[in-house]
Amino acid sequence: MMNDILPDLLEEMVYLLKQQGADPLEAKLRAARIESVCDCGDENCASFATATEVKVANYVELQSMEGQVIIDLNANDEICFIEVLGRPDVKYLLEEYYVAQT
């Protein structure tokens, strides 16, 4: 679960969703699982998939204080990918978790 690996990011995203009037996504975000981490190789990227198949049909860009955070939605308005750029704190936590898993 995303809450197990990135609890602070999750709470920040929930807060920002409420600020932007996108409250209905909160339950979906809280239930999100990290399926895979982006392997684009960009040092600033800490993005991850929350579905096994990522087909983006829409998105919600959150107005974060640091970096960029974008929630990608599929055609059924399910969260399929979370783009996180310019957030070394998130990148560090993802790397720590996935290195420990190997």
Number of C-alpha atoms within 10 A of each C-alpha: 14 17 16 11 17 16 13 13 17 18 15 13 21 20 16 19 21 13 12 13 9 14 14 10 17 17 10 13 22 16 12 20 19 21 16 15 18 16 10 9 8 9 11 13 21 26 24 19 20 23 17 11 11 14 13 17 13 14 17 16 15 19 15 13 9 10 13 15 23 18 22 22 19 17 11 10 14 19 25 26 28 23 17 21 19 15 18 16 11 19 18 11 14 20 13 12 13 12 9 8 7 5
